Amino acid sequence: MLPKFDLYMPTDFAEACRMKAEGMKVVAGGTDVYVNMHAGKDHSAQVLDIKQLKELQGQRYVTGQGLDLGALTTHRRIEKWDVIKEHYHALYQGCSQVGSVQIRYRATLGGNIMNGAPSADSIGPMLVHDAQVVVAGPNGERTIPLDKFYTGFKKFDIQPDELLTRIRIPQPPANSGSAYYKYMRRNAMDLALLGVSAYVELSGGTMTTVRIALTTAAPTPMRSYQAEAVLTGQEVSDEVFAKAAEAVVAEGKPRSSWRSSAEFRQRLLHEVTIVVLHEAAARAKKSPKEKASPIPMQLYPSLAGLLPRPKEEE
């Protein structure tokens, strides 16, 4: 049973910012806050429901510019939007694996960002697609690259009187592809034991732009800049992907928990990085419509055998 609390649902943005500054607990979809309250982990006496704020609503895709997503955009909206499958496939893969369908209808991208969990499935894909967040308050708006927004574990570049309002993601070029691999103990309703996202732009067979992001591999969602440097300007090959995977392992800092040891997560980093890089590079070679289709996993030479075997190899 939920404890008693006062619920506020303002429609005025300035009033909402004032209430947040006074220390009220902010709720969008509530898929984390209300669960924690029910479990006795959160004893907030005042809850600020922001779903009525028009500044946080809506989503649109503008050809040549990209995505403008309100912070209240749900994972289910992203999952069912063909534009996402065709142009931002890693984001589709991440959002479609969050919890259950019921959760995805409630859970929001803004909430996923502001929860600050390193295991968040949507954050890595947004990082590799070079997302920016917009925060706003009494002193106006600020636009912040998502990879600069996290300042520590569950800490953010946001003031007490500011709210996250929008997420903006540029349109990727036609020669790009992305992928997200979530390793978990079961096929649904589970947190990422570890995840890796990759984005690749190709010119011929050469990788001109590469971005890699890690999930559950550090106190915050993070980019692997060392691995990106290893790959940029190189030809696509299993050998160079294996070198990048070694850089990812060196840069990631997974911890041990009741779900997995740090050592196992580090070994997984190597395997999963190779798989997502191959998938992102393969998708970069396809047409927009073809990019929306799944790419079967293969047994690449540099894999050590930790990942589930592809169905055709079983």
Backbone hydrogen bonds, N-H to C=O, Kabsch-Sander energy under -0.5 kcal/mol:
donor,donor_aa,acceptor,acceptor_aa,energy
6,D,45,A,-3.1
8,Y,47,V,-2.8
13,F,11,T,-0.5
16,A,12,D,-2.0
17,C,13,F,-2.3
18,R,14,A,-2.1
19,M,15,E,-2.4
20,K,16,A,-2.4
21,A,17,C,-2.3
22,E,18,R,-1.3
23,G,20,K,-1.8
24,M,19,M,-1.7
25,K,46,Q,-2.5
26,V,24,M,-0.5
27,V,48,L,-2.8
34,Y,30,G,-1.4
35,V,30,G,-0.6
36,N,32,D,-2.5
37,M,33,V,-2.3
38,H,34,Y,-2.5
39,A,35,V,-1.8
40,G,37,M,-1.1
41,K,36,N,-2.6
42,D,36,N,-1.2
47,V,6,D,-3.1
48,L,25,K,-4.0
49,D,8,Y,-3.0
49,D,47,V,-0.7
50,I,27,V,-2.3
50,I,48,L,-0.6
53,L,50,I,-1.6
54,K,52,Q,-0.6
56,L,53,L,-1.4
57,Q,54,K,-1.3
60,R,68,D,-1.8
62,V,66,G,-2.7
63,T,61,Y,-0.6
65,Q,62,V,-2.4
66,G,62,V,-2.7
67,L,169,I,-2.8
68,D,60,R,-2.6
69,L,167,I,-3.2
70,G,58,G,-3.0
71,A,165,T,-2.5
72,L,56,L,-2.4
73,T,70,G,-2.3
75,H,107,A,-1.9
76,R,104,R,-2.3
78,I,74,T,-1.6
79,E,75,H,-2.6
80,K,76,R,-1.9
81,W,78,I,-1.1
82,D,80,K,-0.6
84,I,81,W,-1.0
85,K,81,W,-1.3
86,E,82,D,-2.2
87,H,83,V,-2.4
88,Y,84,I,-2.3
91,L,88,Y,-0.8
92,Y,88,Y,-1.7
93,Q,89,H,-2.7
94,G,90,A,-2.4
95,C,91,L,-2.7
96,S,92,Y,-2.2
97,Q,94,G,-1.3
98,V,95,C,-1.2
99,G,97,Q,-0.6
104,R,100,S,-2.5
105,Y,101,V,-1.6
106,R,102,Q,-0.7
106,R,103,I,-1.2
107,A,103,I,-3.6
109,L,73,T,-2.7
110,G,71,A,-2.2
111,G,71,A,-0.5
112,N,108,T,-2.1
113,I,109,L,-2.3
114,M,110,G,-2.7
115,N,111,G,-1.8
116,G,112,N,-0.7
116,G,113,I,-0.8
120,A,117,A,-1.7
124,G,120,A,-0.7
126,M,122,S,-1.6
127,L,123,I,-2.6
128,V,124,G,-2.3
129,H,125,P,-1.3
130,D,127,L,-1.7
131,A,126,M,-2.3
132,Q,168,R,-2.7
133,V,144,I,-3.0
134,V,166,R,-2.7
135,V,133,V,-0.5
135,V,142,R,-2.6
136,A,163,L,-2.4
137,G,140,G,-1.5
140,G,137,G,-2.0
142,R,135,V,-2.7
144,I,133,V,-2.9
144,I,142,R,-0.5
146,L,131,A,-2.5
148,K,145,P,-2.1
149,F,145,P,-0.7
149,F,146,L,-0.9
150,Y,146,L,-0.7
151,T,149,F,-0.5
151,T,155,K,-1.8
152,G,155,K,-1.0
154,K,116,G,-0.6
155,K,152,G,-2.1
157,D,149,F,-2.1
158,I,156,F,-1.8
162,E,159,Q,-2.1
163,L,136,A,-2.5
165,T,134,V,-3.0
165,T,163,L,-0.5
166,R,134,V,-1.3
167,I,69,L,-2.9
168,R,132,Q,-3.0
169,I,67,L,-1.8
171,Q,65,Q,-1.6
176,S,173,P,-1.2
177,G,200,V,-2.0
179,A,198,A,-2.1
181,Y,196,V,-2.3
183,Y,181,Y,-0.6
183,Y,194,L,-3.0
184,M,182,K,-0.6
189,M,99,G,-0.9
192,A,119,S,-0.5
193,L,183,Y,-2.5
193,L,191,L,-0.5
194,L,183,Y,-1.4
195,G,215,T,-2.0
196,V,181,Y,-1.7
197,S,213,A,-2.7
198,A,179,A,-2.5
199,Y,211,R,-2.3
200,V,177,G,-2.8
201,E,209,T,-2.5
202,L,175,N,-2.5
203,S,206,T,-2.6
205,G,203,S,-0.5
206,T,203,S,-1.8
207,M,234,Q,-2.9
208,T,201,E,-2.1
208,T,206,T,-0.8
209,T,201,E,-1.1
211,R,199,Y,-2.3
213,A,197,S,-2.2
214,L,222,M,-2.9
215,T,195,G,-3.1
216,T,118,P,-2.2
222,M,214,L,-1.4
224,S,212,I,-2.5
225,Y,223,R,-0.9
228,E,224,S,-1.8
229,A,225,Y,-2.0
230,V,226,Q,-1.7
231,L,227,A,-1.5
232,T,228,E,-2.3
233,G,207,M,-3.8
234,Q,231,L,-2.4
236,V,205,G,-2.3
241,F,237,S,-1.8
242,A,238,D,-2.0
243,K,239,E,-1.7
244,A,240,V,-2.1
245,A,241,F,-2.2
246,E,242,A,-1.7
247,A,243,K,-1.6
248,V,244,A,-2.3
249,V,245,A,-2.3
250,A,246,E,-1.9
251,E,247,A,-1.9
252,G,248,V,-2.9
253,K,217,A,-2.9
257,S,260,S,-3.2
260,S,257,S,-0.6
265,R,261,S,-1.9
266,Q,262,A,-2.3
267,R,263,E,-1.9
268,L,264,F,-2.4
269,L,265,R,-2.3
270,H,266,Q,-1.2
271,E,267,R,-1.5
272,V,268,L,-3.2
273,T,269,L,-2.0
274,I,270,H,-1.4
275,V,271,E,-1.8
276,V,272,V,-2.6
277,L,273,T,-2.1
278,H,274,I,-2.0
279,E,275,V,-2.2
280,A,276,V,-2.9
281,A,277,L,-2.4
282,A,278,H,-2.2
283,R,279,E,-2.4
284,A,280,A,-1.8
285,K,281,A,-0.7
285,K,282,A,-0.8
286,K,283,R,-1.6
291,K,287,S,-2.3
292,A,288,P,-0.7
292,A,289,K,-0.7
293,S,290,E,-1.7
300,Y,298,Q,-1.2
303,L,300,Y,-1.8
313,E,310,P,-1.8
314,E,310,P,-0.6
314,E,311,K,-1.1
